[in-house]
Amino acid sequence: MDRTTGRPGTRGIWLRNAVTVCAVALGTLGTFGALAAPANAAPANTENAANAATGGTSGPAARAATPWTLRTPLSETVSTEFWDVAATGAKDAWAVGRKTDGADGPTPAIKHWNGTTWTDVPDAGTGDKPGQLEKVSAAAPDDVWAAGVQSGETTSSVVVRHWDGAKWADTAHATPQEGWMSFVGDIAAFGEKSAWLTSFDWDRDSGASTSRLERWTGSGWQEVSLPAAPGGGEVRPWDITGTRPDDVWVTAEAVTGDVSDPLLYHWNGRGWTVREVPTPAEHPTGWVANHAVATGRGSVYVVGKTNDAEVPEATMATQWTGSRWQSLPALPVDEANAAGADGAGKLWIAGWSAGGRHSVLSRWTGTEWATEELPADVTEHSEMSTVSGIAAVPGTNGVFAAGTAGCQSDPVMCGVVVSRDVG
């Protein structure tokens, strides 16, 4: 949902546009649709799409020196899209997404970084149904989780994989009722028997929907109930971050009618606390918290937007310091498509700047946003690009970012992994 164009807005808009989400999940949209809206993305941001198709940073600006390095070649034999990345160190990282070859639909794409090269790793498989992986989180080289969806003709199910250091294995997850579509929100791993998952189901016929938060018990996924929202409303959990099993943060929105209020929940290993996220201004339909990034115990950034499924009227960023909220300036991009931290604990976001065809990456220095371009290997050899995942590289000051570029020749979609300050 929030991978490239933000989260669903009001309930009515969200449900109307879920058809678009389903079409992407089944691989039925055209080239631009596949790039601009992954399977768990919200409805396409039409203003950004127009900017990306007709505007853009070309010429000297696109060729400006940048500290980012392309790690995977754009020339692949099969159309590939990357939607998330995770790392446990300079010699262990993962990128996940999907590959599409012919009319049979997508299959999961998994690449592993060993410190020298990225190589394909076989998935546990999705049977005879199209499938893809959309989120990945790594607690250790032998403890990695990935989540995505497996799509049938009338029903899509969440799939969850675990890497034990030797192979990927499927972990059983409840299948929705016939006719219901499941979507992944986020997955986060914090060590043995400590992984968290958010997802939601939607019934195409009735329009009914349900959101959930689940915790891995060591043998299965157990649904967890969050405390009620301070101001009331239906609580919908979304992004997950944290530093350890007893320091887990979950963003959510409290929905009342067409108005959404952002919330931040904290798990200390024993119970939950909930805080209302401050917003820059009043808005008729409220705000949503797309991303949360923990940069230390008790320190977490929340990045979001107005509750508009098409074009955000404004963006927001704020930090919970452990004792108070500290607001950041407006984002330097139309919307944050991805957020994460580097190994030094600095916040990074990615998104399209106004009129841009390619994502830019911006770091919060503590006083301002410092924006950097993707390497020329991406911007000069693709029509457009988006960054969908950002991950710290522990033990270094480095960071990986993953996404997709619209290649100028076949295959149409090229997975992109770039890095900064990584060997």
LUMLUM-11772 format. One record per atom (N, C-alpha, C): x, y, z. Coordinates in steps of 0.001 Angstrom, whole numbers, padded with zeros to 6 digits, always signed. Each point is the difference from the previous one (the first is absolute). Layout:
<voses>
XYZ
...
</voses>
This chain:
<voses>
+000788-001208+000000
-000788+001208+000000
+000827+001267+000000
+000956+000191+000923
+000643+001301+000010
+001317+000012-000759
+000268-001052-000734
+001329-000147-000549
+000395+001076-000962
-000913+000412-000870
+000413+001008-000959
-000882+001230-000038
-001237-000119+000383
-000853+001169-000142
-000780+000341+001248
+000352-000611+001117
-000675+000383+001225
-001042-001009+000403
-000640+000253+001102
-000979-000926+000537
-001388+000348-000474
-000955-000937+000149
-001372+000324-000335
-000476+001183+000826
-000878+000767-000553
-000532+001135+000721
-001265-000378+000729
-001079+000726-000236
-001244-000281+000683
-000506-001375-000370
-000878-000535+000855
-000513-001341-000247
-000638-000112-001384
-000816+000989-000384
-000662-000074-001299
+000985+000008-001147
+000959+000935+000038
+001007+000071-001058
+000823-001268-000026
+000381-000489+001182
+000825-001194+000104
-000670-001193-000659
-001263-000217+000296
-000684-001158-000546
-000230+000141-001495
-000314+001217-000468
-000200+000170-001439
+001276-000285-000768
+001129+000390+000567
+001255-000149-000710
+000664-001339+000228
-000536-000803+000892
+000590-001314+000233
-000035-000858-001252
-000937+000270-000901
-000037-000729-001267
+001297+000210-000767
+000511+001237+000034
+001276+000277-000655
+001107-000786+000656
-000007-000065+001335
+001011-000753+000717
-000030-001456-000425
-001202-000573-000092
-000130-001395-000387
+000531-000232-001398
-000271+000938-000900
+000473-000153-001374
+001512-000047-000037
+000642+000835+000811
+001455-000037+000044
+000477-001319+000571
-000666-000458+001070
+000407-001253+000634
-000065-001160-000975
-000936+000046-000924
-000147-001077-000974
+000806+000248-001257
+000739+001103-000024
+000865+000278-001126
-000730+000402-001252
-001175+000643+000131
-000795+000315-001178
+000141+001425-000462
+000740+000842+000771
+000169+001370-000429
+001180+000122-000938
+000078+001132-000693
+001085+000213-000944
+001299+000314+000697
+000995+000343-000791
+001341+000211+000507
+000049+001060+001071
-000569+001166-000246
+000086+001061+000992
-000726-000382+001271
-001166-000641-000142
-000736-000404+001188
+000826-000921+000871
+000737-000919-000640
+000804-000926+000778
+001111+000726+000741
+000576+001022-000603
+001070+000737+000655
-000534+000896+001097
-001104+000668-000268
-000478+001012+000936
-000810-000569+001134
-000496-001223-000089
-000863-000516+001051
+000177-001488+000174
+000926-000460+000866
+000146-001405+000299
-001259-000570+000610
-000013-001296+000192
-001224-000683+000402
-000572+000511+001293
+000834+000437+000911
-000550+000495+001253
+000036+001512+000067
+000100+000638-001172
-000015+001459-000041
-001423+000510+000020
-000139+001254+000388
-001301+000640-000047
-000302+000365-001434
-001210+000470-000279
-000346+000434-001342
+001032+000966-000553
+000210-000057-001292
+001042+000800-000628
-000212+001485+000231
+001072+000684+000325
-000015+001442+000176
+000041+000622-001395
-001136+000447-000484
-000092+000414-001392
+000840+001221-000301
+000135+000910+000958
+000818+001187-000261
+001466-000391-000129
+000468-000877+000901
+001371-000463-000099
+000218-000765-001288
-001008-000780-000405
+000140-000771-001218
+000167+000907-001196
-000783+001077-000041
+000117+000925-001117
+001363+000672+000002
+000458+000375+001199
+001325+000607+000085
+001061-000964-000481
-000127-001256+000429
+001016-000968-000340
+000022-000306-001480
-001170+000065-000634
-000074-000356-001407
+000456+001132-000905
-000169+001243+000433
+000267+001110-000916
+001089+000940+000463
+000269+000036+001320
+001008+000927+000494
+001285-000722+000290
+000735+000544+000979
+001128-000777+000448
+001289+000762+000057
+000937-000624+000669
+001321+000567+000104
+000878-000621-001065
+000303+000742-001034
+000880-000479-001043
+001155+000975-000137
+000971-000357-000818
+001121+000897-000211
+000939+000008+001185
+000683+001125+000248
+001039+000067+001021
-000453-000404+001386
-001233+000371+000365
-000467-000318+001351
-000006-001497+000234
-000464-000758-001012
-000069-001443+000149
+001388-000618+000039
+001006+000695-000527
+001351-000552-000059
+000889+000539+001118
-000607+000699+000933
+000767+000567+001093
+000676-001107+000809
+001149+000312+000556
+000723-000968+000812
-000874-000433+001175
+000031-001283+000313
-000807-000521+001094
+000788-001086+000711
-000151-000108+001302
+000705-001056+000737
-000662-001367-000109
-001111-000085-000713
-000709-001272-000156
+000596-000812-001143
+000081-001324+000191
+000566-000915-000984
-001026-001051-000389
-000155-000248-001293
-000891-001051-000479
+000651-001350+000248
-000719-000908+000661
+000546-001305+000352
-000489-001125-000897
-001103+000216-000687
-000536-001036-000897
-000142+000590-001392
+000432-000699-001040
-000111+000543-001360
-001449+000127-000428
-000287+001006-000813
-001361+000162-000508
-000336-001034-001063
+000985-000638-000566
-000246-000986-001056
-000292-001364+000611
-001243-000359+000038
-000436-001304+000475
-000700-000721-001143
-000078-001309+000082
-000669-000762-001057
-001500-000095+000220
-000452+000320+001220
-001417-000062+000355
-000374+001303+000705
-001185+000523-000283
-000458+001198+000696
-000016-000245+001505
+000657+000896+000742
+000162-000169+001441
-000337+001291+000719
-000680-000115+001130
-000320+001138+000855
+000406-000322+001425
+000717+000909+000657
+000345-000157+001408
-000837+000962+000831
-000545-000504+001114
-000876+000798+000833
+000501+000190+001415
+001039-000758+000393
+000526+000219+001340
+001400-000581+000095
+000732+000434+001033
+001366-000436+000214
+000253-000042+001500
+000876-000916+000437
+000373-000120+001407
+001444-000470+000073
+000687+000324+001079
+001399-000396+000153
+000308-000265+001466
+000925-000955+000238
+000502-000244+001351
+001444+000448+000131
+000637+000360-001120
+001376+000454+000007
+000492+000231-001404
+001256+000373-000124
+000567+000341-001308
+000097-001201-000930
-000111-001213+000542
+000113-001204-000821
-001260-000844+000016
-001117+000611+000375
-001255-000763+000038
-001187+000938-000171
-000624-000054-001174
-001176+000821-000262
-000922-000726-000955
-001263+000419+000013
-001032-000636-000823
-000847+001060-000695
-000379-000280-001245
-000967+000821-000730
-001087-000922-000523
-001269+000411+000136
-001112-000850-000438
-000937+000781-000914
-000747-000738-000792
-000953+000602-000926
-000671-001057-000836
-000011+000234-001313
-000604-000988-000890
+000667+000049-001365
-000091-001138-000697
+000425-000090-001387
-001207-000382-000845
-000070+000560-001195
-001119-000299-000890
+000559-000414-001350
-000314-001214-000412
+000521-000550-001249
-001145-000681-000737
-000544+000677-001013
-001096-000590-000762
-001355+000239+000631
-000952-000839-000367
-001400+000204+000382
-000400-000746+001267
+000945-000671+000658
-000364-000807+001162
-000076+000798+001289
+000300+001280-000067
-000072+000823+001199
+001315+000036+000735
+000083+000815+001054
+001260+000194+000712
+000367-001170+000903
+001293-000117+000265
+000529-000943+000979
+000916+000776+000940
+000158-000469+001240
+000821+000742+000951
+001445+000149-000483
+000565+001172+000258
+001409+000266-000282
+000723+000208+001323
+001107-000709+000192
+000807+000139+001208
+001464+000053-000419
+000695+001044+000411
+001440+000096-000231
+000719+000178+001328
+001215-000598+000076
+000798+000066+001215
+001350+000630-000293
+000446+000884+000903
+001295+000668-000093
+000967-000661+000978
+001156-000461-000498
+000976-000660+000862
+001220+000874+000279
-000104+001272-000334
+001109+000903+000185
+000741+000293-001278
-000265-000835-001020
+000661+000172-001292
-000990+000075-001152
-000979-000893-000011
-000967-000077-001100
-001401-000265+000530
-000975+000361-000850
-001393-000360+000248
-000317-001238-000840
-000552-001026+000622
-000349-001223-000716
-001441-000389+000278
-000634-000670-000971
-001361-000483+000176
-000022-001160+000988
-001031-000029+000853
-000199-001079+000959
-001388-000578-000232
-000127-001321-000152
-001325-000600-000238
-000957+000295+001136
-001255+000275-000372
-001062+000232+000974
-000611-001332+000397
-000821+000022+001049
-000696-001214+000407
-001080-000392-000994
-000338+000941-000937
-000980-000318-001026
-001399+000430+000367
-000817+000286-001031
-001399+000377+000219
-000940-000920-000779
+000455-001223-000248
-000841-000939-000734
-000222+000453-001420
-001225-000169-000473
-000314+000375-001377
-000669+001370-000070
+000050+000773+001096
-000626+001311+000021
+001066+001095-000090
-000334+001128-000628
+000943+001126-000014
+000280+000461+001425
+001217+000452+000240
+000339+000444+001340
+001146+000983-000010
+000172+000703+001109
+001068+000978+000133
+000280+000242+001472
+001196+000503+000288
+000377+000364+001356
+000155+001510+000048
-000524+000622+001053
-000094+001454+000042
+000699+000642+001183
+000283-000778+001025
+000687+000521+001185
+001018-001036+000478
+001149+000476+000512
+001013-000885+000543
+000632+000659+001215
+000338-000806+001007
+000639+000495+001215
+000948-001069+000510
+001194+000399+000433
+001023-000949+000418
+000472+000311+001406
-000063-001002+000883
+000518+000137+001361
+001412-000548+000100
+000330-000971-000871
+001310-000635-000013
+000162-000704-001338
+001220-000393-000363
+000185-000700-001279
-000830-001271-000130
-000362-000618+001131
-000818-001204-000045
-001401+000230+000558
-000439+001255-000007
-001341+000325+000519
-000557+001178-000798
-000552-000313-001167
-000510+001013-000921
-001453-000334-000333
-000852+001026-000031
-001412-000177-000320
-000354+000815-001238
-000859-000574-000841
-000516+000708-001177
-001491-000297-000119
-000756+000991-000465
-001451-000168-000135
-000465+000585-001325
-001044-000588-000535
-000576+000472-001249
-001370-000599-000201
-000409-000164-001242
-001311-000553-000295
+000099-001044-001102
-000942-000905+000040
-000191-001022-001028
-001402+000192-000544
-000127+000194-001308
-001275+000416-000579
-000660-001113-000785
-001288-000213+000285
-000813-000908-000789
-000984+000784-000839
-000938-000676-000625
-000964+000679-000861
-000945+000891+000798
-000376-000438+001197
-000966+000775+000792
+000505+000353+001387
+001115-000581+000419
+000489+000184+001360
+001507+000179-000015
+000509+000885+000844
+001450+000098+000188
+000308-000220+001468
+001102-000695+000263
+000375-000351+001368
+001363+000566+000341
+000196+000337+001261
+001312+000416+000480
+000898-001228+000084
+001237+000142-000490
+000997-001046+000158
+001145+000563+000835
+000516-000823+000907
+001092+000416+000877
+001095-001046-000074
+001236+000449-000278
+001141-000904-000129
+001018+000274+001110
+000746-001039+000382
+001073+000150+000975
+001269-000641-000528
+001112+000723+000133
+001321-000485-000400
+000760-000426+001251
+000465-001271+000020
+000684-000531+001178
+001510-000077-000173
+000506+000646-001051
+001419-000044-000273
+000353-000940-001113
-000948-000887-000359
+000253-000973-001066
-001059+000028-001086
-001244+000268+000379
-001084-000019-000981
-001164+000850+000484
-000845+000388-000965
-001256+000670+000306
-001088-001047+000206
-000786+000166+001041
-001108-000915+000278
-001271+000792+000212
-001118-000591-000384
-001299+000636+000179
-000448-000176+001442
-000598+001041+000588
-000625-000119+001314
-001499+000180-000189
-000761-000891+000561
-001439+000005-000222
-000620+001307+000453
-000899+000516-000847
-000727+001212+000337
-001436-000175-000451
-000928+000519+000788
-001422-000191-000291
-000352+000492-001400
-000840-000760-000691
-000488+000365-001327
-001336+000712+000140
-000210+001098-000711
-001274+000717+000123
-001150-000795-000613
-001200+000437+000281
-001170-000630-000585
+000012+000157-001519
-000691-000878-000672
-000100+000074-001455
-000540+001369-000417
+000676+000613-000962
-000417+001303-000478
+000681+001165+000697
+000740-000292+001074
+000696+001064+000728
+001434+000117-000510
+000524+001223+000019
+001359+000266-000423
+000826+000433+001210
+001159-000627+000190
+000881+000351+001116
+001168+000844-000497
+000451+000916+000833
+001110+000879-000343
+000934+000132+001204
+001291+000100-000272
+001000+000141+001053
+000186+001463+000351
+000106+000287+001284
+000365+001335+000443
+001491+000078+000246
+000499-000805+000956
+001416+000022+000322
+000364-001272+000750
+001300-000301+000036
+000516-001088+000820
+001300+000478+000622
+000246-000395+001245
+001206+000425+000697
+000476-001121+000901
+001328-000252-000026
+000606-001063+000795
+000919+000609+001046
-000069-000537+001230
+000807+000529+001102
+000764-001091+000738
+000050-001196-000553
+000714-001087+000641
-000871-001238+000085
+000566-001061+000561
-000717-001269+000091
-001349+000180+000698
-001034-000509-000637
-001370+000056+000517
-000513+001428+000140
+000585+000928-000717
-000479+001382+000072
-000056+000588-001400
-001123-000191-000641
-000279+000599-001296
-001446+000482+000023
-000256+001094-000717
-001320+000618-000018
-000443+000222-001439
-001297-000082-000223
-000558+000110-001353
-001294+000804+000045
-000180+000919-000955
-001293+000665-000180
-000529-000342-001386
-001311-000119-000097
-000642-000310-001275
-001453+000425+000072
-000681-000037-001151
-001430+000258+000016
-000679-000807-001101
-001270-000294+000198
-000825-000728-000963
-001112+000906-000487
-000404-000217-001239
-001056+000810-000602
-000889-000894-000866
-001313+000131+000181
-000975-000756-000778
-000450+000834-001191
+000315-000455-001203
-000325+000753-001207
-001498+000194-000177
-000787-000949+000462
-001445+000060-000238
-000723+000912+000985
+000288-000164+001282
-000734+000764+001018
+000698+001300+000380
+001302+000081-000262
+000757+001167+000421
+000475-000082+001437
-000297-001094+000694
+000435-000164+001385
+001517-000140+000050
+000585+000413+001110
+001446-000090+000149
+000359-000233+001456
+001189-000547+000216
+000491-000203+001350
+001517+000115+000006
+000551+000642+001032
+001441+000148+000154
+000455-000816+001198
+001274-000417-000025
+000486-000809+001122
+001487+000218+000249
+000379-000255+001243
+001387-000060+000437
+000224-001388+000557
+001102-000648-000434
+000290-001358+000461
+001428-000094+000513
+000210-000944+000896
+001313-000242+000596
+000371-001465-000171
+001257-000243-000369
+000495-001367-000143
+000329-000558+001382
-000574-001147+000334
+000180-000601+001322
+001130-001020+000049
+000566-000307-001153
+000983-001072-000087
-000564-001205-000695
-001329-000082-000042
-000655-001126-000675
-001134+000442-000918
-000427+001249+000126
-001085+000480-000844
-000221+001490+000189
-000897+000555-000835
-000334+001423+000070
-001241+000181+000864
+000115+000854+000996
-001080+000244+000956
-000454+001445-000109
-001306+000220-000180
-000515+001357-000130
+000081+000732+001332
+000381+001294-000081
+000166+000840+001180
-000955+001171-000091
-000670+000300+001102
-000919+001136+000052
+000714+001213+000581
-000082+001119-000699
+000561+001239+000501
-001019+000701+000894
+000449+000773+000975
-000931+000769+000827
-000818+000961-000856
-001145+000383+000501
-000879+000919-000718
+000688+001340-000213
-000388+000667-001073
+000527+001327-000289
-000494+000991+001042
+000848+000947+000422
-000411+000972+001030
-001277+000752-000358
-000157+000349-001287
-001183+000744-000411
-001081-000851-000639
+000147-001305+000081
-000969-000900-000611
+000313-000248-001459
-000806-000839-000625
+000189-000334-001398
+000582-001393-000190
-000108-000504-001215
+000539-001314-000334
+001519+000104-000154
+000736-000849+000711
+001457+000028-000043
+000502-000905-001117
+000788+000570-000912
+000591-000757-001102
+001527+000063+000121
+000645-001088+000437
+001458-000004+000123
+000667-000026-001371
+001239+000563-000073
+000660+000050-001293
+001485-000283+000079
+000843+001003+000233
+001445-000179-000087
+000560-000479+001334
+001107-000764-000065
+000623-000569+001192
+001479+000341+000001
+000524+000389+001158
+001426+000261+000146
+000378-000293+001448
+001293+000093+000306
+000443-000243+001359
+001464-000351+000051
+000503-000259+001205
+001411-000314+000174
+000234-001374+000601
-001011-000559+000678
+000149-001298+000661
-001396-000508+000366
-000113-001247+000495
-001326-000554+000290
-000840+000802+000978
+000652+000750+000907
-000761+000794+000965
+000002+001482-000340
+000249+000310-001280
-000052+001393-000462
-000544+000004-001421
-001303-000255-000121
-000676-000127-001292
-001017+001126-000140
+000032+000665-001172
-000917+001100-000282
-000885-000360-001179
-001277+000350+000075
-000962-000265-001071
-000792+001275-000262
+000012+000475-001240
-000870+001119-000338
-001390-000535-000312
-000979+000834+000181
-001376-000381-000291
-000776+001268-000308
-001202-000187-000485
-000901+001124-000168
-001322-000337+000661
-000567+000982+000666
-001320-000148+000597
-000997+000627-000960
-000883-000819-000556
-000900+000458-001054
-001406+000173+000558
-000513+001207-000156
-001378+000305+000379
-000666+000637-001210
-000898-000744-000625
-000605+000496-001233
+001045+000148-001077
+000175+001231-000500
+001001+000266-001031
+001255+000668+000555
+000097+000081+001313
+001127+000699+000625
+000954-001007+000633
+001298+000212-000242
+001024-000892+000511
+000973+000776+000885
+000283-000539+001191
+000941+000615+000930
+001174-000949+000223
+001245+000476-000192
+001164-000874+000142
+000349-000294+001448
+000397-001242+000253
+000358-000446+001336
+001342-000725-000033
+000664-000040+001147
+001238-000753+000141
-000098-000846+001264
+000066-001334-000187
-000058-000941+001116
+001406-000502+000321
+000254-000260+001288
+001291-000537+000422
-000196-001238+000869
+000750-001064-000335
-000010-001241+000766
+001313-000089+000775
-000062-000119+001328
+001206-000065+000828
+000300-001412+000480
-000657-000983-000615
+000188-001387+000395
-001054-000490+000965
-000735+000941+000597
-001034-000356+000976
-001361+000579-000361
+000002+001186-000600
-001265+000633-000325
+000192+001132-000990
-001126+000614-000374
-000001+001041-001025
-000242+001376+000611
+000616+001005-000596
-000389+001384+000219
-000338+000584-001369
-000859+000998-000012
-000413+000603-001262
+000110+001514+000098
+000509+000603-001067
+000130+001455-000067
-000643+000518-001276
-000631+001139+000110
-000517+000665-001180
+001138+000753-000678
+000143-000197-001309
+001082+000632-000746
-000417+001424-000353
+000798+000996+000349
-000366+001386-000334
+000067+000227-001507
-000903+000806-000511
-000047+000304-001429
+000216+001498-000215
+000501+000397-001174
+000322+001410-000236
-001202+000927+000002
-001156-000535-000375
-001184+000858-000113
-001245-000869-000020
-001155+000632+000121
-001261-000712-000141
-000220-000339-001468
-000674-001133-000248
-000341-000378-001365
-001362-000684+000029
-000859+000259-000991
-001368-000541+000048
-000075-001511+000157
+000959-000726-000577
-000033-001456+000121
+001159-000531+000828
+000731+000872+000670
+001033-000449+000912
+001320-000341-000660
+000798-000771+000725
+001358-000360-000414
+000238-001484+000219
+001008-000548-000709
+000412-001385+000223
+001504-000036+000218
+000448-000973+000774
+001419-000192+000298
+000507-001164-000837
+000601+000300-001146
+000444-001048-000917
+001185-000792+000526
+000956+000704+000614
+001267-000642+000341
+000413+000324+001431
+000643-000987+000626
+000633+000206+001302
+001418-000544-000091
+000961+000739+000543
+001412-000395-000052
+000610+000209+001377
+000342-001104+000665
+000663+000087+001301
+001495+000173-000221
+000593+000976+000664
+001429+000249-000140
+000740-000190+001321
-000671-000537+000987
+000583-000264+001311
-001126-000303+000963
+000337-000604+001112
-001046-000332+000953
-000680+001281+000493
-001307+000059-000172
-000752+001169+000421
-000037+001100-001027
+000674-000162-001131
+000029+001031-001039
-000589-000553-001285
-001047+000642-000485
-000642-000481-001218
-000530+001182-000800
+000216-000054-001312
-000534+000998-000927
-001292-000528-000603
-000942+000895-000207
-001258-000330-000684
-000132+000929-001201
-000240-000586-001167
-000130+000754-001241
-001361-000303-000597
-000713+001045-000466
-001342-000245-000516
-000459+001066-000963
-001321+000065-000189
-000606+000853-001001
-001449+000260+000369
-000631+000912-000708
-001433+000184+000199
-000737-001220-000510
-001187-000201+000515
-000782-001195-000298
-000696+000153-001353
+000800-000047-001047
-000501+000181-001359
+000581-001118-000844
-000856-000825-000564
+000472-001160-000752
+000612+000369-001334
-000259+001190-000498
+000521+000383-001307
+001265+000845+000128
-000112+001195+000543
+001143+000899+000109
+000014+000597+001403
+001077-000189+000768
+000032+000611+001335
+000058+001518-000113
-000809+000683+000784
+000060+001458+000006
+001192+000491+000806
+000500-000844+000888
+001159+000366+000808
+000622-001268+000557
+001247+000113+000427
+000698-001115+000616
+000383+000373+001424
+000413-001004+000757
+000407+000273+001373
+001146-000920+000388
+000807+000454+000936
+001050-000813+000599
+000208+000498+001419
+000089-000917+000941
+000175+000364+001393
+000783-001096+000702
+000631+000325+001097
+000788-000963+000760
-000472-000062+001437
-000199-001236+000504
-000219-000199+001416
+001370-000239+000627
+000437+000884+000869
+001360-000048+000541
+000114-000880+001238
-001109-000514+000459
-000023-000751+001247
-000707+000761+001092
-000135+001320-000210
-000692+000826+000997
-000943+001016-000628
+000226+000314-001300
-000865+000985-000641
+000057-000163-001511
-000936+000657-000680
-000009+000035-001453
+000799+001202-000489
+000771-000218-001055
+000769+001072-000618
-000287-000008-001504
-000628+001052-000503
-000408+000055-001399
+001186+000289-000911
-000049-000582-001210
+000984+000247-001038
-000631+000855-001084
+000806+000660-000840
-000573+000771-001106
-000728-000899-000988
-000809+000617-000844
-000722-000750-001029
+000986-000791-000850
-000438-001134-000504
+000872-000860-000799
+000404+000703-001290
+001210-000296-000498
+000458+000601-001256
-000477-000754-001228
-000941-000921+000194
-000571-000774-001106
-001521+000097+000072
-000647-000328-001127
-001459+000052-000016
-000605-000918+001046
+000666-001134+000236
-000487-000990+000947
+001112-000989+000266
+000122-000491+001217
+001029-000980+000324
-000462-001379-000429
+000651-000541-001028
-000309-001354-000456
+000713-001046+000839
+001083+000390+000652
+000750-000910+000859
+000670+000819+001088
+000264-000645+001129
+000719+000640+001093
+000801-001051+000733
+001161+000392+000485
+000849-000925+000726
+001136+000776+000643
+000976-000732+000497
+001151+000631+000641
+001278-000570-000595
+001106+000706+000186
+001282-000572-000366
+000659-000593+001237
+001192-000571-000176
+000655-000657+001115
+000403+000933+001112
+000062+001306-000299
+000333+000994+001012
-001235+000507+000734
-001176-000503-000377
-001229+000409+000665
-000631+001251-000555
+000394+000416-001204
-000593+001173-000633
-001242-000403-000806
-001031+000833+000077
-001238-000253-000727
+000162+000311-001487
-000505-000895-000851
-000042+000204-001447
-001422-000190-000499
-000380+000778-001003
-001273-000216-000696
+000280+000006-001498
-000917-000541-000764
+000108+000019-001456
-001352+000355-000587
+000026+000722-001110
-001240+000366-000684
+000306+000809-001235
-001045+000367-000719
+000150+000846-001181
-000091+001468+000401
+000948+000788-000465
-000129+001438+000162
-000931+000511-001088
-000484+001213+000138
-000980+000536-000950
+000540-000070-001428
-000776-000626-000878
+000376-000098-001400
+001059-001022-000303
+000413-000795+000981
+001096-000927-000208
-000424-001335-000595
+000865-000561-000805
-000224-001337-000546
+000704-001070+000832
+000941+000416+000841
+000771-000950+000791
-000082+000356+001479
-000008-001037+000829
+000020+000217+001441
+001272+000717+000413
-000102+000776+001064
+001169+000560+000663
+000004-000523+001432
+001158+000049+000634
+000147-000460+001375
+000420+001176+000865
-000682+000174+001137
+000270+001138+000873
+000314-000478+001412
+001060+000574+000579
+000430-000336+001359
-000319+001169+000929
-000517-000316+001178
-000221+001021+001019
+001300+000172+000785
+000613+001179-000118
+001284+000251+000635
-000121+000379+001466
-001220+000249+000440
-000240+000512+001341
-000462+001439-000025
+000281+000663-001148
-000439+001395-000160
-000693+000236-001336
+000249-000876-000998
-000596+000195-001320
+000018-001310-000780
-000740+000009-001119
+000004-001138-000912
+001108+000194-001031
+000860-001002-000161
+001057+000022-001012
-000371-001014-001078
-000278+000490-001209
-000533-000849-001074
+001094-000396-000990
-000028-001265-000400
+000988-000543-000922
-000682-000765-001128
+000642+000023-001179
-000535-000688-001175
+000392-001476+000009
-000756-000803-000732
+000430-001357-000312
+001197+000076-000947
+000820-001049-000069
+001149+000036-000909
-000430+000105-001457
+000894+000566-000826
-000290+000186-001424
-000257-001324-000698
+000547-001103+000537
-000270-001320-000585
-001495-000298-000007
-000736+000626+000914
-001457-000171+000043
-000690+001096-000804
+000335+001252+000300
-000749+001117-000578
+000236+000174-001494
+001181-000395-000501
+000291+000187-001423
-000362-001212-000848
-000330-001108+000666
-000258-001222-000750
-001375-000590+000301
-000885+000825+000523
-001377-000429+000221
-000926+001187-000185
-001249-000288-000321
-000979+001059-000233
-000446+000651+001300
-000076-000793+001073
-000453+000490+001287
+000372-001024+001054
-000120+000365+001255
+000351-000936+001070
-000728+000366+001275
-000100-000978+000886
-000558+000238+001327
+000773-000830+001008
+000223+000552+001184
+000631-000718+001102
-001089-000423+000967
-000030-001298+000327
-001089-000542+000798
+000427-000476+001381
+001307-000195+000207
+000467-000476+001293
+001358+000572+000336
+000228+000296+001281
+001269+000536+000495
+000373-000784+001252
+001289-000415+000099
+000407-000788+001152
+001405+000355+000448
+000191+000085+001308
+001315+000230+000581
+000882-001216-000201
+001309+000242-000051
+000977-001080-000043
+000736+000010+001339
-000404-000856+000942
+000608+000012+001337
+001512-000212-000064
+000700+000653+000916
+001442-000113+000045
+000716+000960-000924
-000763+000792-000748
+000552+001005-000899
-000829+001267+000140
+000372+001027-000747
-000842+001188-000112
-000922-000098-001202
+000001-001163-000650
-000620-000146-001307
-001482-000271-000012
-000533+000025-001233
-001424-000210-000219
-000220-000585-001391
-000953-000923-000109
-000459-000531-001274
-001372+000598-000312
-000289+000171-001288
-001335+000390-000448
-000356-000868-001205
-001247-000418-000076
-000443-000877-001081
-001242+000561-000659
-000158-000280-001282
-001165+000470-000736
-000033-000560-001396
-000593+000766-000910
-000227-000464-001360
+000217+001141-000974
+000571-000315-001151
+000198+000983-001066
-000725-000465-001255
-000545+000965-000738
-000605-000295-001290
+001097+000006-001054
+000425-001169-000423
+001130-000099-000917
-000377+000495-001395
+001000+000438-000735
-000224+000524-001340
-000106-001111-001036
+000305-001227+000400
-000123-001145-000906
-000438-001205+000807
-000322-001096-000677
-000433-001212+000701
+001117-000523+000893
-000339-000539+001190
-001347-000031+000567
-000439+001377+000472
-001297+000215+000020
-000515+001333+000275
+000317+000464+001415
-000099-000885+000986
+000217+000362+001396
+001326-000563+000482
+000817+000839+000629
+001298-000422+000517
+000069+000276+001492
+000289-001014+000780
+000196+000197+001419
+001261+000800+000258
-000055+000875+001010
+001106+000888+000314
+000371-000156+001466
+001281-000200+000271
+000527+000070+001368
+001178+000952-000024
-000054+001030+000822
+001097+000964+000108
+000474+000036+001456
+001219+000477+000195
+000542+000077+001354
+000785+001286+000174
+000182+000356+001247
+000816+001176+000373
+000842-000394+001204
+001314+000233-000102
+000928-000293+001090
+000027-001476+000372
-000123-000856-001006
+000096-001439+000206
+001138-000517-000881
+001176-000197+000591
+001164-000591-000654
+000202+000130-001488
</voses>
